[in-house]
Amino acid sequence: MNALFRAGSNPGRRYDYLIVGAGFAGSVLAERLASQHGARILLIDRRPHVGGNAYDEPNEAGILYHKYGPHIFHTNSSQVVDYLSQFTEWRPYEHRVLAYVREKLVPIPINRTTLNTLFDLDLKTDEEAADYLASRAEPVDDIRTSEDVVINAVGRELYELFFRGYTRKQWGLDPSELDKQVTSRIPTRTNTDDRYFSDTFQAMPLQGYTAMFEKMLDHPLIEKRLGTDFREFKDRAHELADHIIYTGPIDEYFDYRFGKLPYRSLRFDHQTLEEDRFQPVAVVNYPSEDVPFTRISEYKHLTGQQSPVTTVTYEYPSAEGDPYYPIPRPENQELFKRYEALADQAEGVTFVGRLATYRYYNMDQIVGQALATFRRLDEKKPQNQETAVAAE
C-alpha cells in the first residue's frame, strides 16, 4: 500500500486501469488494453503469481504440475484459439477420464464401452445402446434438479453408481438439492467415444499455462504487483487509476453487504511417486462416498514429460478455502442478483470473470468474456478522452 501511494508521487492518476486479479479475465484485458489502447495498467493479485487457478510450475522432481488441480484447455472458438496462440504453442491432447466403479475402471462420460463393461453386455451399435439406456430411464415430467436430469436420462442405478456420491462429495449437497445445470454439463453417449470433451480444439499450452501468461503480460505498459490485496487500498483505488476492472468475488467487493455468496472449495494433496506411471489416463474419478477424495490426476499425461517419477494430485472438496465453484441453487442466484444490482450502479468499475459474475466458466469462456469486455470498452473509447500514453 505504501509503495502504491508513496509520498510525493504525482498527485494525478498514475494508471489508466487498475485490474484486480491476474487470472484469465484480468490478464487478457491487461494485454488488450495495453497493446491496443496504449493504456497504462496496474495488475494486482493477492497470490504471489500470475495465472489464477491455471497456474502451473515444476516441482522439486521437475514435473510440471497444476497447483490448483488439472486445467484442460478445450474450445470450439477459433477466435479464442487465435488470440491465445499469440502467446503459446500447443501440445495436442485429448482428455480422457475413467471412473472407478464396482472395482473396474470405465469411461466417463458413460458410453457404450461403459455399459458393456459394467453390465456384461455386448451392445454393438449406437441404436442398441440408446435402446438399452431408454429401457433403464425413468421419465421425470418436470426436470428441475440434477437428480431429475440423470434419472430421466439413464435411470436410478447409473445415477447411484456415477453421480449421486460424486455430487454429494463435490458440492456437499444431494443432487436433488442442486440446480439441473450441474449434471446437464455431462453427456451420455451411445457410441464408443471415450474423450471427455468433444470440442474441435483440444490441446495444452506447450510450455505450460504460466509461461503463456508471462508472455501475455510481457508489455512495458503493464506493471504487476503480486502478493497485493485489493482490500487494503480499495477506498483509495480511484486515486490510482481512472477505471477499475475487478475479477474477484463480487460479494467481497461490496464488503459482504447482503451476506456471503456460497462457494465450494478444494484441498489438494500433491504427491510425487517413484514410478513411471500411476494410472492409465490423466484423471480417474472416484464416485463412491466410501472414498473421501473425488479424483486423482496425473500430470505427465497432460504434459508429455518423460521422467522415472510421476506427480499425482488427490482432490478433496471442502466447504472452506479459496472460492472455486459457485453453488448453483436458486436462493444463491437471488443473492447474487442483489450484488449484481450494486455492480450495475458502481461508477468506474467493470466486473468480469467467474467470481465477479458468480458463474462457472470454462477457461475458453473466460477468455471469450474478457475479449467481449474489451470490445465494449473499445467501443466507448472514442466517447472518452484519449489515453495519454506519454503522460509522465
C-alpha positions in Angstrom: 0.0 0.0 0.0 2.8 2.4 0.9 4.5 1.7 -2.4 1.3 2.4 -4.3 0.6 5.6 -2.5 4.2 6.8 -1.9 4.7 10.2 -0.5 5.5 12.9 -3.0 4.2 10.9 -6.0 2.4 12.6 -8.9 -1.0 13.6 -7.5 -2.6 12.8 -10.8 -3.8 9.2 -11.6 -0.8 7.1 -12.4 -2.6 4.4 -14.4 -5.5 4.2 -16.8 -6.7 0.9 -15.4 -6.3 -0.9 -12.2 -7.0 -4.6 -12.9 -7.7 -6.8 -9.8 -6.9 -10.4 -10.5 -4.2 -11.9 -12.8 -6.1 -14.9 -14.0 -7.5 -15.3 -17.5 -10.0 -12.4 -17.3 -7.6 -9.9 -15.8 -4.6 -10.9 -17.9 -6.4 -10.9 -21.2 -7.8 -7.4 -20.5 -4.5 -6.1 -19.3 -2.8 -7.3 -22.6 -5.6 -6.0 -24.8 -5.8 -2.6 -23.2 -2.0 -2.1 -23.1 -1.3 -3.4 -26.6 -4.3 -2.0 -28.4 -5.0 1.3 -26.5 -1.6 2.1 -25.2 -3.2 2.1 -21.7 -1.1 2.1 -18.5 -2.1 -0.9 -16.5 -1.6 -1.8 -12.9 -2.3 -5.5 -12.5 -2.6 -6.9 -8.9 -3.3 -10.3 -7.4 -3.3 -11.4 -3.8 -1.5 -14.5 -4.8 2.3 -14.3 -5.4 1.9 -15.4 -9.1 0.0 -14.8 -12.3 -2.3 -17.3 -13.9 -5.0 -17.6 -11.3 -6.2 -21.2 -10.8 -4.5 -22.2 -14.1 -1.0 -21.6 -12.6 1.5 -24.4 -13.1 5.1 -24.8 -12.0 7.8 -27.5 -12.0 8.0 -29.3 -8.6 11.3 -30.5 -7.0 11.3 -33.5 -9.2 10.9 -31.4 -12.3 7.4 -32.4 -13.1 5.2 -29.6 -14.3 2.1 -29.8 -12.1 -1.0 -27.7 -11.7 -1.0 -26.3 -8.2 -4.8 -25.8 -8.1 -5.8 -29.1 -9.9 -5.8 -30.1 -13.6 -6.8 -27.5 -16.2 -7.5 -28.9 -19.6 -7.9 -26.5 -22.5 -10.7 -27.1 -25.0 -12.9 -24.9 -27.1 -15.0 -24.5 -30.2 -14.0 -20.8 -30.6 -11.4 -20.1 -33.3 -11.3 -16.5 -32.0 -10.1 -17.7 -28.6 -7.5 -20.1 -30.1 -6.2 -17.4 -32.5 -5.8 -15.0 -29.6 -4.1 -17.4 -27.2 -1.8 -18.7 -29.9 0.0 -15.4 -29.9 1.4 -16.4 -26.5 1.9 -20.1 -26.7 2.5 -23.1 -29.0 0.3 -26.1 -28.3 0.6 -29.8 -27.5 -2.3 -31.7 -29.0 -4.1 -33.6 -26.2 -7.5 -35.2 -25.9 -8.6 -35.6 -22.3 -9.9 -39.0 -21.2 -11.3 -39.8 -17.8 -12.1 -43.1 -16.2 -14.3 -43.8 -13.2 -13.6 -46.4 -10.6 -16.9 -48.2 -10.2 -17.5 -51.8 -9.0 -13.8 -52.3 -8.9 -13.5 -51.5 -12.6 -12.2 -48.5 -14.5 -14.7 -47.5 -17.1 -15.1 -44.4 -19.3 -16.9 -41.3 -18.1 -19.0 -39.8 -19.6 -20.9 -43.0 -19.8 -20.6 -44.6 -23.3 -21.3 -47.9 -24.9 -18.0 -49.3 -23.5 -19.0 -48.3 -20.0 -22.3 -50.2 -20.3 -20.8 -53.3 -21.8 -18.1 -53.5 -19.2 -20.3 -52.8 -16.1 -23.2 -54.9 -17.1 -21.5 -57.7 -19.1 -23.4 -56.7 -22.3 -22.5 -56.9 -26.0 -24.0 -53.7 -27.3 -22.6 -53.3 -30.8 -24.4 -50.2 -32.2 -25.5 -46.8 -31.1 -29.1 -47.9 -31.6 -28.6 -50.8 -29.3 -27.0 -48.6 -26.6 -29.8 -46.0 -27.0 -32.4 -48.7 -26.6 -30.7 -50.0 -23.5 -30.5 -46.6 -21.8 -34.1 -45.9 -22.7 -35.1 -49.2 -21.1 -33.4 -48.0 -17.8 -34.5 -44.4 -17.9 -37.2 -43.2 -15.5 -39.1 -40.3 -17.1 -39.4 -37.2 -15.0 -42.2 -34.8 -16.0 -40.7 -31.7 -14.5 -36.9 -31.7 -14.6 -35.7 -29.2 -12.0 -32.8 -30.7 -10.2 -29.5 -32.5 -11.0 -31.1 -35.8 -9.8 -34.0 -35.3 -12.2 -31.7 -34.8 -15.2 -29.8 -38.1 -14.7 -32.7 -40.3 -13.6 -34.6 -39.1 -16.6 -31.8 -39.9 -19.0 -30.3 -43.2 -17.6 -32.3 -44.4 -14.6 -31.6 -44.7 -10.9 -28.9 -47.5 -11.0 -26.5 -45.5 -13.1 -27.4 -42.4 -11.2 -26.4 -44.1 -8.0 -23.2 -45.5 -9.4 -21.8 -42.4 -11.1 -23.5 -39.3 -10.0 -25.0 -39.3 -6.5 -21.9 -39.9 -4.4 -19.6 -37.8 -6.6 -22.0 -34.9 -6.5 -22.6 -35.2 -2.7 -18.8 -35.1 -2.2 -18.2 -32.3 -4.7 -20.9 -30.0 -3.6 -21.8 -31.0 0.0 -25.4 -31.4 -1.2 -27.5 -34.1 -2.7 -28.2 -33.8 -6.4 -31.9 -33.4 -5.5 -30.8 -30.0 -3.9 -28.8 -28.7 -6.8 -29.9 -26.9 -10.0 -30.2 -29.1 -13.1 -27.2 -27.4 -14.8 -24.7 -29.3 -12.6 -25.3 -32.7 -14.2 -26.6 -31.3 -17.5 -23.0 -30.5 -18.4 -22.1 -34.2 -18.6 -23.3 -36.0 -21.7 -24.3 -39.7 -22.0 -23.1 -41.3 -25.2 -24.2 -44.3 -27.2 -21.0 -44.6 -29.2 -17.5 -45.6 -28.0 -16.1 -42.1 -28.0 -14.1 -42.0 -24.7 -12.9 -38.4 -24.9 -14.2 -36.3 -22.0 -14.7 -33.3 -24.3 -15.9 -33.2 -27.9 -14.7 -29.7 -28.8 -13.0 -29.1 -32.1 -9.8 -27.7 -30.5 -8.2 -29.7 -27.6 -4.6 -29.0 -26.6 -2.3 -27.9 -23.8 0.0 -24.9 -23.8 3.3 -26.5 -24.9 5.4 -24.8 -22.1 2.6 -24.7 -19.6 0.0 -22.1 -18.6 2.3 -19.9 -16.5 4.7 -19.4 -19.4 1.7 -18.4 -21.6 0.5 -15.8 -19.0 4.0 -14.4 -18.6 4.3 -13.9 -22.3 0.9 -12.3 -22.4 1.8 -9.9 -19.7 5.3 -9.0 -21.0 4.4 -5.4 -22.0 6.1 -2.2 -20.9 2.8 -0.6 -20.0 1.7 -3.5 -17.7 3.0 -3.2 -14.1 2.4 -6.3 -12.0 2.1 -6.1 -8.2 1.7 -9.7 -7.0 1.0 -10.6 -3.4 -1.1 -7.4 -3.2 -4.6 -7.5 -1.6 -7.1 -5.0 -3.2 -8.9 -4.8 0.1 -6.0 -2.9 1.7 -6.4 0.1 -0.5 -9.9 -0.3 -2.1 -11.2 3.0 -0.8 -8.3 4.9 -2.5 -8.2 2.8 -5.6 -9.6 5.5 -7.9 -6.7 7.8 -6.9 -4.5 5.3 -8.7 -6.5 4.7 -11.9 -9.3 6.1 -14.0 -11.1 2.8 -14.2 -11.1 -0.5 -12.2 -11.5 -3.9 -13.7 -12.5 -6.3 -10.9 -12.3 -10.1 -11.3 -12.5 -11.0 -7.7 -15.6 -12.1 -5.6 -18.4 -9.6 -6.2 -19.7 -10.0 -2.6 -16.2 -9.2 -1.2 -16.1 -6.0 -3.3 -19.2 -4.8 -1.6 -18.0 -5.9 1.9 -20.5 -8.7 2.0 -23.3 -6.2 2.4 -26.0 -8.9 1.9 -24.0 -11.8 3.3 -21.5 -14.2 1.7 -22.2 -15.9 -1.6 -21.7 -19.7 -1.1 -18.9 -21.5 -2.8 -17.3 -24.9 -2.7 -13.6 -25.1 -2.3 -10.9 -27.7 -2.8 -8.0 -29.1 -1.0 -5.1 -30.6 -3.0 -2.7 -33.4 -1.9 0.2 -33.4 -4.3 2.4 -36.5 -4.3 5.5 -37.4 -6.3 5.8 -41.2 -6.7 8.8 -43.3 -7.6 7.2 -44.9 -10.6 6.8 -44.0 -14.3 3.0 -44.2 -14.5 0.4 -44.3 -11.7 -2.8 -44.6 -13.7 -3.8 -45.2 -17.4 -5.2 -41.7 -18.0 -4.8 -38.2 -16.7 -7.8 -38.3 -14.4 -9.6 -41.1 -12.6 -12.9 -40.2 -10.8 -14.0 -42.0 -7.6 -17.7 -41.6 -7.3 -18.2 -43.7 -4.2 -18.8 -41.8 -0.9 -16.7 -44.5 0.7 -13.7 -42.8 -0.8 -13.0 -39.3 0.7 -11.5 -37.7 -2.5 -13.3 -37.2 -5.8 -10.5 -37.8 -8.3 -6.8 -38.4 -8.8 -4.9 -36.5 -11.5 -1.5 -37.4 -13.1 0.2 -34.6 -14.9 2.6 -36.4 -17.2 -0.4 -37.5 -19.4 -1.1 -33.7 -19.9 2.4 -32.5 -20.5 4.0 -35.5 -22.2 7.0 -35.2 -19.9 9.4 -38.2 -19.6 10.6 -39.0 -16.2 11.2 -42.0 -14.0 8.9 -40.4 -11.3 5.4 -39.1 -11.6 3.3 -36.5 -9.7 -0.3 -37.0 -8.8 -2.9 -34.9 -7.0 -5.7 -36.2 -4.8 -8.6 -33.8 -4.8 -10.8 -33.2 -1.7 -13.8 -30.9 -1.9 -14.2 -28.6 1.0 -16.6 -26.0 2.5 -13.7 -23.8 3.5 -10.9 -22.3 1.5 -10.5 -20.3 -1.7 -13.7 -19.9 -3.7 -13.7 -22.3 -6.7 -17.3 -23.3 -7.6 -20.4 -21.1 -7.2 -23.1 -23.3 -5.8 -25.9 -23.4 -8.3 -29.1 -23.0 -6.2 -32.0 -20.6 -6.8 -31.5 -18.8 -3.4 -27.8 -18.2 -4.2 -28.7 -16.8 -7.6 -31.2 -14.4 -6.0 -28.4 -13.2 -3.6 -26.1 -12.7 -6.5 -28.7 -10.6 -8.3 -28.7 -8.2 -5.3 -24.9 -7.8 -5.7 -25.2 -7.5 -9.4 -27.6 -4.6 -9.0 -25.0 -2.8 -6.9 -22.3 -3.6 -9.6 -24.6 -2.1 -12.3 -24.7 1.2 -10.3 -21.0 1.3 -9.5 -19.2 4.0 -11.5 -15.8 3.5 -13.0 -15.8 -0.3 -12.3 -16.2 -3.2 -14.7 -16.9 -6.6 -13.2 -15.7 -9.6 -15.2 -14.8 -13.3 -14.7 -16.1 -16.3 -12.8 -16.0 -14.8 -9.3 -17.3 -11.4 -10.3 -20.3 -12.8 -12.1 -20.9 -15.8 -9.8 -20.9 -18.3 -12.6 -18.9 -21.4 -13.5 -17.0 -20.8 -16.8 -14.5 -22.9 -18.7 -11.2 -21.3 -19.4 -12.1 -20.5 -23.1 -15.4 -19.0 -21.9 -13.5 -16.6 -19.6 -11.1 -15.6 -22.5 -14.2 -15.0 -24.7 -15.9 -12.9 -22.0 -12.7 -10.9 -21.5 -12.3 -10.3 -25.2 -16.0 -9.2 -25.4 -15.5 -6.9 -22.5 -12.5 -5.3 -24.3 -14.6 -4.8 -27.4 -17.2 -2.9 -25.3 -14.5 -0.8 -23.7 -13.1 -0.2 -27.2 -16.5 1.0 -28.5 -16.7 3.5 -25.7 -13.2 4.8 -26.1 -13.9 7.4 -28.8 -16.5 9.0 -26.5 -13.9 9.5 -23.8 -10.7 11.4 -23.6 -7.9 9.7 -25.5 -5.5 7.7 -23.4 -2.4 9.8 -22.6 0.4 7.3 -23.4 3.1 9.7 -22.6 1.5 11.3 -19.5 4.6 11.2 -17.4 
